[in-house]
Amino acid sequence: MAFDLIISGGRLVDGSGSPPRVADVAISGQKIVSVGDLAGCSASRKVNAEGQIVCPGFIDIHAHGEEQLLSTPGAEAKVLQGITTMVGGNCGISAAPVCGPLASFVNASNIFPGVEVDWSTFAELFDRIETGGTAINLLCLVGNATLRACVLGMDARKPNLTEQAEMERLCAQAMEQGAIGFSTGLVYAPGSYADTAEITALTRVAARSGGLYATHVRGMARPIIEAVQEALEIGKNAGIPVQVSHLNPGYPSWGRIQELIEMVEAARADGLDAAFDTLVYPQSTFSGGSLLPNWANEGGMLELLKRLAQPETRQRIKTDTLRYGDELGGSVASCLIQEGKWNQLWLMKPERFKLKNLAELAEFSGKTDPFDALLDLILEEKGAVSGISQPYCQDDVDQTVKHPLGMFETDDRPVTPEGRVAPWHRRGYGSFAHVFEQYVRERGLLSCEEAVRKSTSLPAWRLGLTKRGLVEKGYYADLVVFDPGSIRDESSDEEPAKFPTGIDYVIVNGETVVEQGHPTGALPGKVIRHTQSNQEFVMEETRDVSR
């Protein structure tokens, strides 16, 4: 029998957590058709993987920028680090639906750079991505901030009964059209304006379709214990699996990671299907507005700029941030400002201040107060200010990386160095290579087979995918071939947009998208819709590899 492709002689790490073994893998069409000793078999093409690891393609369970696949279909930042499937729509922000007040805002503000927004529903967005082609498989959540913006705009208030019903209708429509669940980003306006009752009602809509609830909780620094408890209670009350996004406690809650993990484990023991994903670096990102309290961002960026231009309101913004940190909303980096840790926040935009910390910004600007220098810069740049911070503790990150329920994420978009959406954090380019270089080879916190399991079959289980995440006959041929001795994260804070090395081949649905470390231009990816007719989703048959 002749196959389309045989990958021969590699050390197979099949995704189950089992030890490596030498085995050949045969592919015909989109599927793996044989695994074992295939020395006597012929194929249209053969790849010699001797001395290398052959494993399932990595699944980026927490990504963003699904709409960027329209302008960057090759998804180089993903596939070159071995990612074959990404989950978009996280943190309450999805590229669909686009209607009501959000449609007017999108048309006026260019929030999707380089992409013409000519869709309003998930069905239309998915059709457009499939028509243009993509190198990577895509699954997508529907976000609470997006639903709110479609119905209430940026208003910081409770919805009335009619508005709540409309958000639930849009959520149900998204699920019917293939969304895999519902997400929240409860530190980002306007999603942060939603209370627990509003979120629970929308989560119940997703639960009726067998969806998942993924949440960036309401506070990742001082309020993180209460915030994670809220997430678990929502999941219990809605009857839905819960995925806690980046379970990484920010300063000053360093050292509380074991308490958080025990909360998740206790919820599982009580019958809730709960798990989490984790960043693999102690750094994070921020935008200028995300550092400030929720109320300051009501109405959007133009309203924030007006408030910053009013001395009394600006002083209130400053006072609330310094007094409460992230307790009134705002990103995890808000507590670094509260504590005056100016040298732990570095600017990436505007370009002229790239990698200058806020103390250096103040010195350059001739100001004595770094916070004033930051607020002036936000005004001057009309909100186009962003950067990186170090709100997390490496010891805490180690705990989430090692834990059997922890899945790896990039928390970033499928952009390219020359793309119109400029990268500002290395995680979008190096996360999965970083795992195998640092946590497996250099530090020995994980075995190779465990790191592969947490990158493949574990997120596949969480997503309900029955035919991805393992190297087995009948599974889709999403595969990675890499050298465990030379795989390297080449990105850095100074140069985030550098592709990793040591990953030689990446195969998506049977087609090679990376060959000898270079993208091929092939676009075999799929939009994987969560529908009753899609046989990739049969939750009750999915192998539980959560351990």
Secondary structure as UniProt FT lines:
FT   STRAND          2..8
FT   STRAND          11..12
FT   STRAND          21..22
FT   STRAND          24..28
FT   TURN            29..30
FT   STRAND          31..36
FT   TURN            39..40
FT   STRAND          42..48
FT   TURN            50..51
FT   STRAND          53..56
FT   STRAND          58..60
FT   HELIX           66..70
FT   TURN            73..74
FT   HELIX           76..79
FT   TURN            80..82
FT   STRAND          83..88
FT   TURN            91..92
FT   HELIX           100..109
FT   TURN            113..114
FT   HELIX           122..132
FT   STRAND          137..140
FT   STRAND          142..143
FT   HELIX           144..151
FT   TURN            152..154
FT   HELIX           161..176
FT   TURN            177..178
FT   STRAND          181..185
FT   TURN            186..187
FT   TURN            189..190
FT   HELIX           191..193
FT   HELIX           196..208
FT   TURN            209..210
FT   STRAND          212..216
FT   TURN            222..223
FT   HELIX           224..238
FT   STRAND          242..244
FT   TURN            251..252
FT   TURN            254..255
FT   HELIX           257..269
FT   TURN            270..271
FT   STRAND          274..278
FT   STRAND          284..287
FT   HELIX           289..291
FT   HELIX           294..297
FT   TURN            298..299
FT   HELIX           301..308
FT   HELIX           311..324
FT   TURN            325..328
FT   TURN            332..333
FT   HELIX           334..338
FT   TURN            339..340
FT   HELIX           342..344
FT   STRAND          345..349
FT   HELIX           351..353
FT   TURN            354..355
FT   HELIX           358..365
FT   HELIX           370..380
FT   TURN            381..383
FT   STRAND          386..389
FT   HELIX           394..402
FT   TURN            404..405
FT   STRAND          406..408
FT   TURN            417..418
FT   HELIX           427..434
FT   HELIX           435..442
FT   HELIX           448..455
FT   HELIX           457..463
FT   TURN            473..474
FT   STRAND          479..482
FT   TURN            484..486
FT   STRAND          503..508
FT   TURN            509..510
FT   STRAND          511..515
FT   TURN            516..517
FT   STRAND          518..519
FT   TURN            532..533
FT   TURN            535..536
FT   HELIX           539..541
//
